[in-house]
Amino acid sequence: MRALIALLLSCFAAVAMAAERAPDLVLRGELTGADQHTYREVPFDVPQGTSRITIDVDYTGREERTTIDLGLLGPGGFEAQDGFRGWSGGSKRRFTVSATDATASFLPGAIVPGRWRLLLGIPNIRPASKATYTARVWLSGDDEGFGPERGLTAPLSMEDRWYRGDLHMHSAHSDGNCLSASGTKKVPCPLFFTVASAAKRGLEFIAVSEHNTMSQVSELREMQPYFDTMLLIPAREITTFSGHANLFGVSRTVDFRVGSKQVPDWNTLLNDVARAHGLISINHPRRPNDETCMGCGFTPETPVDMHGFQAIEAVNGRDAERADTGIPFWENQLNAGLRVTAIGGSDSHVGTDDPRDPLAGVIGTPTTVVHARELSMEGILDGIRAGHVFVDTEGSRDRALDVLASSGSARAAMGDAITVARGAVLHVGVRTKALQGSDITVTIDGRPFDGVPVKRLPANGEMSFDWTSDGKPHWLRVDVRSTEGKLLILGNPVYVNY
């Protein structure tokens, strides 16, 4: 079994390597026995505008016990602020550095243009041996994501299926807290405990969304190989005086100071996010915006082009049944003609199983379930953009909802659009798991649809119904509720005639 797992991981790595863009530089050289116990600097030029350097090094001679250690020097002297940037020895083949983050054993910091040097240390090469090395170098100017050339691992799974995760949580890198080891006081909670708690919950992906900072990214890079069944997505909660929003898929700095001279309004910020190819979601939009929760509610002072948002946190923590849930806000955007995805997030600030925050949920409650082509950051975010998402409000490990609408030969799942002519019938099939005995509810344009023949889910968890189109645009959503009316599963719409 271990051999099979190793083979699969190597295949995943090969796929990722093949998919990444070509390196900007390739540095090659040769070593001989005379290089034993020496250091070699391999220079390369970094142009103005570079924001990230990623280097992948391979070499021959391992069968003869040749070993090459790796380090990186900036254009300054060894002790200069832009000089020594890290040393991993022989523990890593690939590493990345940027202003916001770096691979463990390397230092984040500004990428100063000039002559940089890959530092090679040769602790062992036999007198008669020869070896060659090849260093592939990527110089990123936009730094808009976290793809393989930015030092991340291959997808954790290549399976096209539903994946369960939590898109909103905090650690010591912002305002997450937990009890100290003695249990006597509240302290900033180490990021590892947050990630370990999520893994214990059986989640397959999480986004650690610290307030206005990306300082957690270096730690996430360090932890990802250990948590090899759970994808760690770097994110940030853009926290302003007029609303909060989670930003995914962008590693560079984004100016969050909405209302300042630099960022006069939300549209300016959203345009910057669009240039960086990020995914942005409004968080807890109907929370108060006062002394009890500064900036928590979405209350922009000037009109906002809502097309700049790809998602809305419709369920935050345990608020699905509360008056300030984000579901009505999301439905208003749908009724305005937007196709925007409903997601959920625990907004956990405690990092452990101690649910002391009365507003936030524990990690994994709710769970956002995404149908993705693979378990990678790009795969999960593309699934959210497509609307292939449902929210498990109680954070179960196995509840599931699948909706497939059809008219003639056309098919549409949650998040998809379908054309249905006036008078034509849309057939909607519903499949669920671990929800037998619960009730199906159907919403069209924010209003209940009563044309469902069987409200109670049968033992096999499947049912269907028909709806006759009037030829106009509509959105249709399927949810699951308990027999007492409590929302268990929030679905995303099928869009008709959009």
C-alpha positions as CSV (number, residue, x, y, z in Angstrom):
1,M,0.0,0.0,0.0
2,R,2.8,2.4,0.9
3,A,4.5,1.7,-2.4
4,L,1.2,2.5,-4.2
5,I,0.8,5.7,-2.3
6,A,4.3,6.7,-3.2
7,L,3.7,6.0,-6.9
8,L,0.5,8.1,-6.9
9,L,2.3,11.0,-5.2
10,S,5.0,10.9,-7.8
11,C,2.4,10.9,-10.5
12,F,0.7,13.9,-9.0
13,A,4.1,15.7,-8.8
14,A,4.8,14.9,-12.5
15,V,1.4,16.3,-13.5
16,A,2.0,19.5,-11.5
17,M,5.5,19.9,-13.0
18,A,4.2,19.5,-16.5
19,A,1.4,22.0,-15.9
20,E,3.6,24.8,-14.5
21,R,4.9,27.5,-16.8
22,A,8.5,27.2,-18.2
23,P,11.2,28.6,-16.0
24,D,12.6,32.1,-16.7
25,L,16.2,30.9,-16.2
26,V,18.0,27.6,-16.2
27,L,21.4,27.5,-14.4
28,R,23.7,24.6,-15.0
29,G,27.2,23.6,-13.7
30,E,29.5,20.7,-12.9
31,L,31.2,19.6,-9.7
32,T,34.3,17.4,-9.2
33,G,36.1,15.9,-6.2
34,A,38.0,19.2,-5.8
35,D,34.7,20.9,-4.7
36,Q,34.5,18.8,-1.5
37,H,33.8,21.0,1.5
38,T,33.5,24.2,-0.5
39,Y,30.8,26.7,-1.3
40,R,29.9,27.9,-4.8
41,E,27.9,30.9,-5.7
42,V,25.8,30.6,-8.9
43,P,24.8,34.2,-10.0
44,F,21.6,35.2,-11.8
45,D,20.0,38.6,-12.5
46,V,16.7,39.6,-11.1
47,P,15.0,42.4,-13.0
48,Q,13.0,45.3,-11.7
49,G,9.4,44.4,-10.9
50,T,10.1,40.8,-9.7
51,S,8.0,40.0,-6.6
52,R,8.8,36.3,-6.1
53,I,11.8,34.0,-6.8
54,T,11.2,30.2,-6.9
55,I,14.1,27.8,-7.5
56,D,14.1,24.1,-8.2
57,V,17.4,22.3,-8.1
58,D,18.3,18.8,-9.2
59,Y,21.7,17.1,-9.5
60,T,23.4,13.9,-10.4
61,G,25.7,11.7,-8.4
62,R,23.5,10.7,-5.5
63,E,24.3,7.0,-6.2
64,E,27.9,7.9,-5.3
65,R,26.8,9.8,-2.2
66,T,27.2,13.3,-3.7
67,T,25.3,15.8,-1.6
68,I,24.6,19.5,-2.4
69,D,23.1,21.9,0.1
70,L,21.1,24.9,-0.9
71,G,21.0,28.5,0.1
72,L,20.1,31.9,-1.4
73,L,21.9,35.3,-1.3
74,G,20.4,38.7,-2.3
75,P,22.4,41.4,-4.0
76,G,23.7,42.9,-0.8
77,G,26.6,41.5,1.3
78,F,26.1,38.4,3.4
79,E,25.1,40.4,6.4
80,A,23.1,43.1,4.6
81,Q,19.3,43.3,4.9
82,D,18.9,42.0,1.4
83,G,21.9,39.6,1.7
84,F,21.5,36.2,3.3
85,R,17.9,34.9,2.5
86,G,18.1,31.4,3.8
87,W,19.7,28.0,4.0
88,S,17.9,24.7,3.7
89,G,20.9,22.4,3.4
90,G,19.9,19.2,1.6
91,S,16.4,19.1,3.1
92,K,14.7,20.7,0.1
93,R,14.8,20.6,-3.6
94,R,12.5,23.5,-4.3
95,F,12.0,26.8,-2.4
96,T,10.4,30.2,-2.9
97,V,10.8,33.7,-1.4
98,S,8.7,36.8,-1.7
99,A,7.9,39.9,0.3
100,T,5.0,38.2,2.0
101,D,6.1,34.6,2.5
102,A,8.9,32.1,2.0
103,T,9.5,28.4,2.2
104,A,10.5,27.2,5.7
105,S,14.3,27.9,6.3
106,F,14.1,30.9,4.0
107,L,13.3,34.5,4.8
108,P,10.5,36.6,3.3
109,G,11.4,40.1,2.3
110,A,11.5,42.6,-0.6
111,I,12.8,41.2,-3.9
112,V,15.5,43.8,-4.7
113,P,16.5,43.9,-8.4
114,G,20.2,43.1,-9.1
115,R,22.5,40.1,-9.0
116,W,21.3,37.3,-6.7
117,R,23.2,34.1,-6.1
118,L,22.1,30.5,-5.5
119,L,24.5,29.3,-2.8
120,L,25.6,25.7,-3.1
121,G,27.4,23.9,-0.3
122,I,29.1,20.6,-1.1
123,P,29.5,18.5,2.1
124,N,30.4,15.4,0.2
125,I,31.7,14.4,-3.2
126,R,34.2,11.6,-3.7
127,P,37.6,12.5,-5.1
128,A,37.0,10.7,-8.4
129,S,33.4,11.7,-8.7
130,K,31.8,14.2,-11.0
131,A,28.3,15.6,-10.7
132,T,26.1,18.1,-12.6
133,Y,23.4,20.4,-11.2
134,T,20.5,22.1,-12.9
135,A,18.6,25.0,-11.2
136,R,15.3,26.1,-12.7
137,V,14.4,29.7,-11.7
138,W,11.0,31.4,-11.9
139,L,10.8,35.2,-11.6
140,S,7.2,36.2,-11.0
141,G,6.2,39.8,-11.7
142,D,2.5,39.6,-10.7
143,D,2.6,37.0,-7.9
144,E,-1.1,36.5,-8.2
145,G,-1.4,33.0,-6.9
146,F,0.1,29.9,-5.3
147,G,0.8,27.6,-8.3
148,P,3.6,25.0,-8.4
149,E,6.1,27.5,-9.7
150,R,5.5,29.4,-6.4
151,G,6.8,26.5,-4.4
152,L,3.6,24.6,-3.5
153,T,3.1,20.8,-3.7
154,A,1.2,18.9,-6.3
155,P,-2.6,18.5,-5.9
156,L,-3.4,16.3,-2.9
157,S,-5.9,14.3,-5.0
158,M,-6.6,14.2,-8.7
159,E,-10.2,12.8,-8.1
160,D,-13.1,14.9,-9.6
161,R,-15.6,14.9,-6.7
162,W,-17.1,16.7,-3.7
163,Y,-14.6,18.0,-1.1
164,R,-15.5,19.3,2.4
165,G,-13.8,22.3,4.0
166,D,-14.0,25.5,6.0
167,L,-13.2,28.8,4.3
168,H,-12.9,31.2,7.3
169,M,-10.8,30.9,10.5
170,H,-8.2,32.8,12.5
171,S,-5.1,32.1,14.5
172,A,-2.4,34.0,16.4
173,H,-1.5,35.7,13.1
174,S,-4.5,37.9,13.8
175,D,-7.1,37.6,16.6
176,G,-7.3,33.8,17.1
177,N,-6.9,32.7,20.7
178,C,-6.9,29.7,23.0
179,L,-6.1,28.7,26.5
180,S,-2.4,28.6,27.5
181,A,-0.7,25.2,28.2
182,S,-1.5,25.7,31.9
183,G,-5.1,26.4,31.1
184,T,-5.0,29.6,33.2
185,K,-5.2,32.4,30.6
186,K,-6.2,33.2,27.0
187,V,-3.3,33.6,24.6
188,P,-2.8,34.0,20.9
189,C,-3.3,30.5,19.5
190,P,-0.5,29.0,17.5
191,L,-1.5,28.3,13.9
192,F,-0.6,24.6,14.2
193,F,-3.5,24.0,16.7
194,T,-5.9,25.6,14.3
195,V,-4.8,23.4,11.4
196,A,-4.6,20.3,13.6
197,S,-8.2,20.9,14.8
198,A,-9.4,21.1,11.3
199,A,-7.6,17.9,10.4
200,K,-9.2,16.2,13.4
201,R,-12.6,17.2,12.1
202,G,-11.9,15.3,8.9
203,L,-11.9,18.4,6.6
204,E,-10.2,18.1,3.2
205,F,-9.4,21.8,2.8
206,I,-9.3,24.9,4.9
207,A,-8.6,28.6,4.2
208,V,-6.8,30.4,7.0
209,S,-8.0,34.0,6.6
210,E,-6.2,36.4,8.9
211,H,-7.2,40.0,9.1
212,N,-5.4,42.1,6.4
213,T,-2.2,40.0,6.6
214,M,-0.5,37.1,4.9
215,S,2.0,36.4,7.6
216,Q,0.6,32.9,8.1
217,V,1.6,31.8,4.6
218,S,5.2,30.7,5.4
219,E,3.9,28.5,8.2
220,L,1.2,27.0,5.9
221,R,3.9,26.1,3.4
222,E,5.8,24.4,6.2
223,M,2.8,22.5,7.4
224,Q,1.4,21.4,4.1
225,P,3.6,18.3,3.6
226,Y,2.7,17.1,7.1
227,F,-1.1,17.6,6.6
228,D,-1.0,15.6,3.4
229,T,-4.7,14.8,3.2
230,M,-6.0,18.4,3.9
231,L,-5.3,21.3,1.5
232,L,-4.2,24.5,3.2
233,I,-5.3,27.6,1.3
234,P,-3.8,31.0,2.2
235,A,-6.4,33.7,2.4
236,R,-7.0,37.0,4.2
237,E,-10.0,38.7,5.6
238,I,-10.0,42.2,4.1
239,T,-11.2,44.1,7.1
240,T,-12.5,47.6,6.5
241,F,-14.7,50.1,8.4
242,S,-17.6,49.3,6.0
243,G,-17.4,45.5,5.6
244,H,-15.3,42.4,5.7
245,A,-14.4,40.2,2.7
246,N,-12.4,37.0,2.4
247,L,-9.8,37.1,-0.5
248,F,-8.5,33.8,-1.8
249,G,-5.8,33.1,-4.4
250,V,-3.7,36.3,-4.1
251,S,-0.3,36.3,-2.4
252,R,0.8,39.9,-3.0
253,T,-0.3,42.8,-0.8
254,V,-3.7,44.3,-1.4
255,D,-4.4,47.7,0.0
256,F,-7.4,47.3,2.3
257,R,-7.8,50.9,3.4
258,V,-11.2,51.6,1.9
259,G,-12.1,55.2,2.4
260,S,-8.5,56.4,2.2
261,K,-6.9,58.5,-0.5
262,Q,-5.2,55.4,-1.9
263,V,-8.4,53.3,-1.9
264,P,-11.4,55.7,-2.0
265,D,-14.1,53.0,-2.3
266,W,-14.8,49.3,-2.6
267,N,-14.8,49.5,-6.4
268,T,-11.1,50.5,-6.3
269,L,-10.3,47.5,-4.1
270,L,-12.3,45.1,-6.3
271,N,-10.5,46.3,-9.4
272,D,-7.2,45.5,-7.7
273,V,-8.5,42.1,-6.8
274,A,-9.6,41.5,-10.4
275,R,-6.1,42.4,-11.7
276,A,-4.7,39.8,-9.3
277,H,-7.1,37.1,-10.5
278,G,-8.4,36.6,-7.0
279,L,-11.7,35.3,-5.6
280,I,-13.4,37.6,-3.1
281,S,-16.4,36.9,-0.9
282,I,-18.4,39.2,1.3
283,N,-18.3,38.0,4.9
284,H,-21.2,38.0,7.4
285,P,-22.9,40.9,5.4
286,R,-25.8,41.5,7.8
287,R,-23.8,41.7,11.1
288,P,-24.0,45.0,13.0
289,N,-21.5,47.7,12.1
290,D,-21.1,49.5,15.4
291,E,-19.1,49.2,18.6
292,T,-20.1,45.6,19.1
293,C,-18.7,44.5,15.8
294,M,-16.6,47.2,14.0
295,G,-17.0,47.0,10.3
296,C,-18.6,43.6,10.4
297,G,-21.7,44.4,8.4
298,F,-21.4,45.3,4.7
299,T,-22.3,49.0,4.7
300,P,-20.4,50.8,1.9
301,E,-20.9,54.5,1.8
302,T,-20.9,54.7,-2.1
303,P,-22.5,52.3,-4.7
304,V,-20.5,49.1,-5.3
305,D,-20.4,47.1,-8.5
306,M,-21.4,43.8,-6.9
307,H,-20.2,41.9,-10.0
308,G,-16.7,42.3,-8.5
309,F,-17.7,39.6,-5.8
310,Q,-17.7,36.0,-6.8
311,A,-19.2,34.6,-3.5
312,I,-21.1,35.6,-0.4
313,E,-20.7,34.0,3.0
314,A,-24.4,33.2,3.4
315,V,-23.7,31.2,6.6
316,N,-21.2,32.4,9.2
317,G,-20.6,30.1,12.1
318,R,-24.0,29.1,13.6
319,D,-26.0,31.9,12.2
320,A,-28.2,30.0,9.7
321,E,-31.2,30.3,11.9
322,R,-30.5,33.8,13.3
323,A,-32.0,37.1,12.2
324,D,-28.6,38.3,11.0
325,T,-27.8,35.4,8.7
326,G,-26.4,36.4,5.4
327,I,-28.9,34.3,3.3
328,P,-31.4,37.2,2.6
329,F,-28.5,39.4,1.5
330,W,-27.3,36.7,-0.9
331,E,-30.8,36.2,-2.2
332,N,-31.1,39.9,-2.9
333,Q,-28.0,39.8,-5.1
334,L,-29.5,36.8,-7.0
335,N,-32.7,38.7,-7.5
336,A,-30.7,41.6,-8.9
337,G,-29.4,39.3,-11.6
338,L,-26.0,38.3,-10.2
339,R,-24.7,34.8,-10.3
340,V,-22.8,34.7,-7.0
341,T,-22.0,31.6,-5.0
342,A,-23.2,31.0,-1.4
343,I,-20.4,29.7,0.8
344,G,-20.0,29.2,4.5
345,G,-17.3,29.7,7.1
346,S,-16.9,29.0,10.8
347,D,-15.1,32.3,11.5
348,S,-13.4,30.3,14.3
349,H,-11.3,32.4,16.6
350,V,-10.5,29.8,19.1
351,G,-8.2,27.3,17.3
352,T,-9.3,24.3,19.4
353,D,-12.5,22.5,20.2
354,D,-13.5,25.1,22.8
355,P,-16.5,27.0,21.4
356,R,-16.2,30.1,23.6
357,D,-17.1,32.6,20.9
358,P,-20.9,33.0,21.0
359,L,-21.0,34.3,17.4
360,A,-18.5,32.1,15.7
361,G,-18.8,28.4,15.0
362,V,-16.2,25.8,15.8
363,I,-13.9,24.8,13.0
364,G,-15.9,23.0,10.3
365,T,-19.3,24.4,11.4
366,P,-20.5,25.1,8.8
367,T,-18.8,23.0,6.2
368,T,-18.6,24.3,2.7
369,V,-18.7,21.4,0.2
370,V,-17.2,22.0,-3.2
371,H,-17.3,19.9,-6.3
372,A,-13.8,20.3,-7.8
373,R,-11.8,18.6,-10.5
374,E,-8.9,18.0,-8.0
375,L,-7.9,18.9,-4.5
376,S,-5.8,21.9,-5.2
377,M,-6.2,25.6,-4.5
378,E,-7.0,26.2,-8.1
379,G,-9.5,23.3,-8.2
380,I,-11.4,24.4,-5.1
381,L,-11.5,28.1,-6.1
382,D,-12.7,27.2,-9.7
383,G,-15.4,25.0,-8.1
384,I,-16.6,28.0,-6.0
385,R,-16.5,30.3,-9.0
386,A,-18.7,27.8,-10.9
387,G,-21.2,27.6,-8.0
388,H,-20.7,23.9,-7.6
389,V,-21.2,24.3,-3.9
390,F,-23.5,23.5,-1.0
391,V,-23.2,24.4,2.7
392,D,-23.6,21.8,5.4
393,T,-24.8,24.1,8.2
394,E,-24.1,21.7,11.0
395,G,-20.8,20.6,9.7
396,S,-21.5,16.9,9.4
397,R,-19.0,14.6,7.9
398,D,-21.3,12.9,5.4
399,R,-24.4,14.9,4.5
400,A,-24.6,15.6,0.8
401,L,-26.8,17.2,-1.8
402,D,-26.6,16.8,-5.6
403,V,-29.0,18.6,-8.0
404,L,-29.3,17.9,-11.7
405,A,-31.7,19.9,-13.8
406,S,-32.5,18.9,-17.4
407,S,-34.7,20.0,-20.3
408,G,-34.4,18.1,-23.5
409,S,-30.7,17.3,-23.9
410,A,-29.5,20.2,-21.8
411,R,-28.2,19.6,-18.3
412,A,-27.3,21.9,-15.4
413,A,-26.0,21.2,-11.9
414,M,-25.9,23.7,-9.0
415,G,-24.3,26.9,-10.2
416,D,-24.9,26.1,-13.9
417,A,-27.2,27.9,-16.3
418,I,-29.7,26.2,-18.6
419,T,-32.1,27.6,-21.3
420,V,-35.7,26.4,-21.0
421,A,-38.2,27.8,-23.6
422,R,-41.5,29.1,-22.5
423,G,-43.9,26.2,-21.9
424,A,-41.1,23.7,-21.7
425,V,-40.6,21.6,-18.6
426,L,-37.5,21.6,-16.5
427,H,-37.0,18.3,-14.7
428,V,-35.1,18.5,-11.5
429,G,-33.5,15.4,-9.9
430,V,-32.3,15.5,-6.3
431,R,-29.9,13.1,-4.7
432,T,-29.0,13.2,-1.0
433,K,-26.9,11.3,1.5
434,A,-27.3,10.9,5.2
435,L,-30.5,13.0,5.1
436,Q,-33.2,10.4,4.9
437,G,-36.4,11.6,6.6
438,S,-35.5,15.2,6.2
439,D,-37.6,17.7,4.1
440,I,-36.8,19.1,0.7
441,T,-37.6,22.8,0.2
442,V,-37.5,24.5,-3.2
443,T,-37.0,28.2,-3.7
444,I,-37.6,30.1,-6.9
445,D,-36.5,33.8,-7.0
446,G,-36.6,33.9,-3.2
447,R,-40.1,32.5,-2.9
448,P,-41.2,29.0,-1.9
449,F,-42.2,26.6,-4.7
450,D,-45.0,24.4,-3.7
451,G,-45.0,22.1,-6.8
452,V,-42.9,19.4,-5.1
453,P,-44.9,16.1,-4.9
454,V,-43.1,14.6,-2.0
455,K,-41.6,16.9,0.6
456,R,-40.1,14.2,2.9
457,L,-37.0,12.5,1.6
458,P,-37.5,8.7,1.0
459,A,-35.2,6.0,2.4
460,N,-33.0,6.1,-0.7
461,G,-32.6,9.9,-0.4
462,E,-33.7,10.6,-4.0
463,M,-36.7,12.5,-5.4
464,S,-37.6,14.7,-8.4
465,F,-40.0,17.3,-9.6
466,D,-41.0,19.3,-12.7
467,W,-41.3,23.0,-13.2
468,T,-42.8,24.7,-16.3
469,S,-40.8,27.6,-17.7
470,D,-42.3,31.0,-18.7
471,G,-39.3,31.7,-20.8
472,K,-38.0,34.4,-18.4
473,P,-34.8,34.4,-16.2
474,H,-35.2,32.6,-12.8
475,W,-33.0,31.0,-10.2
476,L,-34.1,27.8,-8.6
477,R,-32.6,26.4,-5.4
478,V,-33.0,23.2,-3.4
479,D,-32.4,23.1,0.3
480,V,-32.8,20.4,3.0
481,R,-34.4,21.1,6.4
482,S,-35.1,19.0,9.4
483,T,-38.7,18.0,10.2
484,E,-38.7,20.9,12.7
485,G,-37.8,23.3,9.9
486,K,-34.1,23.8,10.8
487,L,-31.9,24.4,7.7
488,L,-29.4,21.5,7.3
489,I,-28.2,22.0,3.7
490,L,-28.1,25.3,1.8
491,G,-27.9,24.6,-1.9
492,N,-26.7,26.9,-4.7
493,P,-29.1,27.8,-7.6
494,V,-29.6,26.5,-11.0
495,Y,-29.9,29.5,-13.3
496,V,-32.7,29.3,-15.9
497,N,-32.5,31.5,-19.0
498,Y,-29.6,33.6,-17.7
